[in-house]
Amino acid sequence: ISGTVRSACEIVPKLHAEVIVSAPFSGVIPAEDNAVLPVVGQWVSKGSQLALMIPSAETPSGLENFASRFIQAETDRALAEKEFERAKQLRAIDGISEKEYQEAEIAFKQADATYRLLSKFIQSKDGDGSLGAFTLAAPISGTIIEANVVPGRQINAGEPLYRIIDTRTVWIRANVAAENIGMMTQPRRAWLQLAGLTNNVEINERNGRLVSMATAIDPKTRSFPVIFETRNPSGNLRIGMYGELLIATGEEKDALVIPESALIEEEGRYSVYVQVEGEAFVKRDVTLGERNGSLVEIRSGIAEGERVVTLGAYQVRLASLSSQVPAHGHEH
């Protein structure tokens, strides 16, 4: 069994797996053009339509301003790209100077940057054929976590509309106490304990990895952050969940272990039921050591070779409290 360090932890999004889609301009999301809008909890694919938005016409140039800027940027980029491709061909045969070639390259990069800036969250214009309409697209695949869209309401530029998180892979962030820093080398395994989940989640080289382990101590909390990454195909690991992380220190030893399901906890003390004969069981207090996932080290209370109840231990305990069948139960 491996030595472990226990620490409180939180499930957080993986880097670049969370994005907030904000309004690229002031405008409105018309109800008649958005019959179906994505809602909280819905999965969206990268590039899929989130909403159709029309620039604000509060001022005489409101609609034309953004629409014309976008169209101009799109046109400038297309022309600059053609000129750059032409410059490449001419430069290959010494038809233009190096300076002229570099000027064409710079012009394309500038036009491309302007276009990308204006179209960061816009997939296409005139999505339904109406003048000045722009389709807001999902920049990543993920689940809608927040939706702040009310059809017909005036929206200001920069206002957050959607929050999307891809939870297929998540991070577990733990703050380990400073006194444990000497025990930590480069841990490769950890076990996640969460309220609501019956089984511990093991993180190993097959389903995850150690992302980072800080070398500096936070002077306020006297702890250092450790981040593990793990795949989350079932979606049981929800962003914002709190729990405990048991981090393997890397030092392994031989020990007497039993399944965690055999333990009975009463006011912070632990015991197990040992089969003495037939359907007769005796309760033994035990002293615990390290925990590795579903296995627990037993330092005292039972000996190697004894049989303990691993399934239905609480039923045996209830049976032992009965005056009719004292200290008896059924072996499982």
C-alpha positions in Angstrom: 0.0 0.0 0.0 1.2 3.5 -0.7 1.6 6.3 1.8 -0.9 9.1 1.2 -1.4 12.8 1.9 -5.0 13.9 2.5 -6.3 17.3 1.4 -9.5 19.1 0.6 -10.1 19.6 -3.1 -12.4 21.1 -5.7 -13.5 20.1 -9.2 -12.6 22.9 -11.6 -12.7 23.2 -15.4 -9.6 22.2 -17.3 -7.6 25.1 -18.8 -9.2 26.3 -22.1 -12.2 24.1 -21.4 -14.3 27.0 -20.1 -15.5 30.1 -22.1 -17.9 33.0 -21.7 -19.6 34.1 -24.9 -20.2 37.8 -24.7 -22.2 40.1 -27.1 -19.7 41.3 -29.8 -21.8 44.4 -30.3 -24.9 46.2 -28.9 -28.1 44.8 -30.2 -31.0 42.5 -29.7 -31.8 38.8 -30.1 -35.2 38.9 -31.8 -37.7 36.3 -30.6 -39.1 35.6 -34.1 -35.6 34.6 -35.4 -34.7 32.5 -32.3 -37.5 30.0 -31.8 -35.1 27.5 -30.2 -32.3 28.8 -28.0 -29.9 26.5 -26.0 -30.7 26.2 -22.3 -28.7 25.4 -19.2 -27.6 21.8 -19.2 -27.7 21.4 -23.0 -24.6 20.1 -24.9 -23.5 22.3 -27.8 -20.8 21.5 -30.4 -18.1 23.8 -31.5 -19.4 26.1 -34.3 -23.1 25.4 -33.6 -25.5 28.3 -33.5 -26.2 29.8 -30.1 -28.4 32.7 -31.2 -29.1 35.1 -34.1 -28.4 38.7 -33.1 -29.1 42.0 -34.9 -27.0 45.1 -34.2 -28.7 47.9 -32.3 -30.4 50.6 -34.3 -30.6 53.1 -31.5 -28.5 55.6 -33.5 -28.9 56.3 -37.2 -25.6 54.4 -37.8 -26.1 51.7 -35.2 -26.8 48.8 -37.6 -24.7 50.0 -40.5 -21.7 50.6 -38.2 -21.0 47.1 -37.1 -22.4 45.4 -40.2 -20.4 47.6 -42.5 -17.2 47.1 -40.4 -17.7 43.4 -40.5 -18.3 43.3 -44.3 -15.4 45.6 -44.9 -13.1 43.5 -42.7 -14.2 40.4 -44.6 -13.6 42.0 -48.0 -10.2 43.5 -47.0 -9.0 40.1 -45.8 -10.1 38.4 -49.0 -8.3 41.0 -51.1 -5.2 41.0 -49.0 -5.0 37.2 -49.1 -5.1 37.3 -52.9 -2.4 39.9 -53.1 -0.3 37.9 -50.7 -0.6 34.7 -52.8 0.2 36.7 -55.9 3.3 38.2 -54.1 4.5 34.7 -53.2 4.4 33.6 -56.8 6.1 36.7 -58.1 8.8 36.5 -55.4 9.5 32.9 -56.4 10.6 34.1 -59.8 12.2 37.4 -58.6 9.3 39.3 -60.0 9.1 41.6 -57.0 11.6 42.8 -54.3 11.8 41.3 -50.8 10.4 44.5 -49.4 7.3 44.4 -51.6 6.8 40.8 -50.6 7.0 41.7 -46.9 4.6 44.6 -47.4 2.0 42.2 -48.9 2.5 39.7 -46.0 2.1 42.4 -43.4 -1.0 43.8 -45.1 -2.6 40.3 -45.1 -1.7 39.7 -41.4 -3.3 43.0 -40.4 -6.5 42.4 -42.4 -6.7 38.8 -41.0 -6.3 40.1 -37.4 -9.0 42.7 -37.9 -11.4 40.1 -39.4 -10.7 37.6 -36.6 -11.3 40.2 -33.9 -14.7 41.1 -35.3 -15.7 37.5 -36.0 -14.5 35.8 -32.9 -17.9 34.5 -31.9 -19.7 35.1 -35.2 -20.1 32.2 -37.5 -21.8 33.9 -40.4 -23.7 37.0 -41.3 -27.3 37.2 -42.5 -28.0 33.7 -41.0 -31.6 33.8 -42.0 -31.5 36.1 -45.0 -32.4 39.2 -43.0 -30.2 42.3 -43.4 -27.6 42.8 -40.7 -28.3 39.6 -38.8 -25.3 37.7 -37.3 -25.1 34.2 -35.9 -23.3 33.8 -32.6 -21.5 30.5 -32.6 -20.1 28.2 -29.8 -16.3 28.6 -29.7 -15.9 25.2 -28.0 -17.9 22.0 -27.5 -19.4 21.7 -24.0 -22.4 22.1 -21.7 -24.3 25.3 -21.2 -23.7 26.3 -17.6 -25.2 29.7 -17.7 -27.6 31.4 -20.1 -28.4 35.1 -19.8 -30.5 35.5 -23.0 -33.9 37.0 -23.0 -35.4 37.4 -26.6 -36.2 41.0 -27.4 -34.1 42.5 -24.6 -31.6 45.2 -25.5 -28.0 43.8 -25.1 -24.9 45.9 -24.6 -21.6 45.1 -26.2 -19.5 42.9 -23.9 -22.5 41.6 -21.9 -22.0 37.9 -21.1 -24.7 35.7 -22.8 -23.5 32.1 -22.3 -21.0 30.2 -20.2 -19.9 26.9 -21.7 -17.7 24.3 -20.0 -16.4 21.1 -21.6 -16.5 18.6 -18.7 -15.2 15.5 -20.6 -11.9 16.1 -18.8 -11.7 18.0 -15.5 -9.1 19.2 -13.0 -9.0 18.4 -9.3 -7.3 21.2 -7.4 -6.1 20.5 -3.9 -4.3 22.8 -1.4 -1.8 20.5 0.5 -0.6 21.6 3.9 3.0 22.9 4.0 4.1 20.3 6.5 3.5 17.6 3.9 5.8 19.1 1.2 8.7 16.9 2.2 6.5 13.7 1.5 5.6 14.8 -2.0 7.9 14.0 -4.9 6.1 13.5 -8.2 2.9 11.7 -7.3 1.3 9.7 -10.1 -1.8 8.4 -8.3 -4.6 9.8 -6.2 -8.0 8.9 -4.9 -10.9 11.3 -5.0 -13.6 11.0 -2.3 -16.8 13.0 -3.0 -20.1 13.1 -1.1 -22.8 11.5 -3.2 -20.5 9.0 -4.9 -20.3 5.5 -3.3 -17.0 4.6 -4.8 -13.7 6.5 -4.7 -12.4 7.7 -8.1 -8.8 6.6 -8.7 -6.6 8.9 -10.8 -3.7 7.1 -12.4 -1.6 7.1 -15.6 -4.4 5.3 -17.5 -7.1 7.9 -17.0 -5.3 11.1 -15.9 -2.1 12.7 -14.9 -0.5 15.2 -12.5 -0.8 18.6 -14.1 1.2 20.7 -11.7 2.6 20.9 -8.1 3.7 24.3 -6.9 7.1 24.6 -5.2 6.2 27.8 -3.3 4.1 28.0 -0.1 1.2 30.4 0.1 2.0 32.6 3.1 -1.7 33.1 4.0 -2.9 29.5 3.8 0.4 27.8 4.5 -0.4 25.4 1.7 0.7 24.7 -1.9 -1.6 23.8 -4.8 -1.5 20.4 -6.5 -3.6 19.8 -9.7 -4.6 16.5 -11.1 -6.4 15.9 -14.4 -8.8 13.0 -15.1 -11.2 12.0 -17.8 -14.9 12.3 -16.9 -16.8 10.2 -19.4 -19.8 9.6 -17.1 -20.1 13.2 -16.1 -20.3 12.4 -12.4 -17.6 14.9 -11.6 -19.4 18.2 -11.6 -17.7 21.5 -11.6 -17.7 23.1 -8.2 -18.0 19.9 -6.2 -15.9 19.7 -3.1 -14.3 16.6 -1.6 -11.1 15.0 -0.3 -8.1 14.0 -2.4 -5.7 11.2 -1.1 -2.5 11.8 -3.0 0.0 8.9 -3.1 3.4 9.9 -1.9 5.2 7.3 -3.9 6.5 5.3 -1.0 5.0 1.8 -0.9 5.0 -0.8 1.9 3.5 -4.2 2.6 0.6 -4.0 5.0 -2.6 -5.8 6.2 -5.5 -4.3 4.2 -9.2 -4.8 4.0 -11.9 -3.3 1.8 -13.3 0.0 3.0 -16.8 -1.4 2.9 -16.0 -3.6 5.9 -15.6 -0.6 8.2 -18.3 0.4 10.7 -17.9 4.0 12.0 -19.3 5.0 15.3 -18.4 8.5 16.7 -15.1 8.6 14.9 -14.1 5.0 16.0 -13.9 2.2 13.5 -14.7 -1.5 13.9 -15.3 -4.6 11.8 -17.2 -7.9 12.2 -15.1 -11.0 12.2 -16.6 -14.4 11.5 -15.7 -16.7 14.4 -17.7 -19.7 13.2 -20.7 -20.6 11.1 -23.0 -17.6 11.2 -21.5 -16.2 14.4 -19.6 -12.9 14.2 -17.7 -10.8 16.8 -17.1 -7.1 16.7 -13.5 -5.9 16.8 -12.3 -2.3 17.1 -9.5 -1.6 14.6 -6.8 1.1 14.2 -6.6 2.4 10.6 -3.5 3.4 8.7 -3.2 4.5 5.0 -6.1 4.5 2.6 -5.6 3.7 -1.1 -8.9 4.0 -2.9 -11.2 1.2 -1.6 -8.4 -0.5 0.5 -7.6 0.5 4.1 -4.6 -0.5 6.1 -5.3 -2.1 9.5 -2.6 -1.5 12.1 -4.3 -3.4 14.9 -7.5 -5.2 15.8 -7.4 -8.2 13.4 -4.8 -10.6 12.1 -3.9 -12.0 8.7 -6.2 -14.8 7.7 -9.2 -13.8 9.7 -12.5 -13.5 7.8 -14.3 -10.1 8.0 -17.7 -9.1 6.7 -17.2 -6.9 3.7 -20.8 -6.6 2.4 -23.7 -6.1 4.7 -21.6 -5.1 7.8 -24.3 -2.7 9.0 -27.0 -5.5 8.7 -24.8 -7.7 10.9 -24.5 -4.8 13.4 -28.3 -4.4 13.5 -28.7 -8.1 14.0 -26.2 -8.0 16.9 -28.3 -5.3 18.6 -31.4 -7.5 18.5 -32.2 -9.3 21.7 -33.5 -12.3 19.7 -30.3 -12.9 17.7 -27.4 -11.4 19.7 -24.2 -11.0 17.7 -25.4 -13.1 14.9 -26.0 -12.3 11.2 -25.5 -13.8 7.8 -22.2 -14.2 6.1 -21.9 -12.3 2.8 
